């Protein structure tokens, strides 16, 4: 079955972006396998090439890389910190994208995978929040297929209740349309690159199938500084 990795960009336990991803996960029930990458499962230090000599750090990077590589698509939800992606999320992408440079068995885990970008915030604004174009640039640079459709939720606190989000009919339609589009793109990726899941991942069992397809001179590599 098609598999999606959901990635919240906030470290806060009560993050509205995490809540938004859980809402999307419920919508995906029965349509896709869902793997939620929680911040407490990451535990990476700030990116530093000197740490590539640390076996414990690289073991964690490889474990995270496997979860990205096992996904046929991504849903990323991040707040904006001064109009930018959170340092946590940027750091996660930097480590995972870097691995092919230090491990010849690793491939670009972002390459050609469809990505749905989301952002929930307490703030009031119309249109697309500033974090979305920044996220689009980052994931496009590492080789992902960033969808044109996004999910932008302003005034998230006003929309939230004990029963979950109370979306307007318009927002409900936007979310459903974006999610359906992502599922179609992820299914198409799955058909182009069928592979069993690496063992030890949440969801159905499988065996690693390396290397995954990779274009020459693909993006997604952190060059030595």
Secondary structure by P-SEA (a helix, b strand, c coil): cbbbbbbbcccccccaaaaaaaaaaaaacccbbbbbbcccccccccccccccccaaaaaaaaaaaaaaaaccbbbbbbbbccccccaaaaaaaaaaaaccccccccccccccbbbbbbbbcccccccccaaaaaaaaaaaaaccccccbbbbbcccccccccccccccaaaaaaaaaaaaaaaaaaaaaaaacccccccccccbbbbbccccccccccccccccc
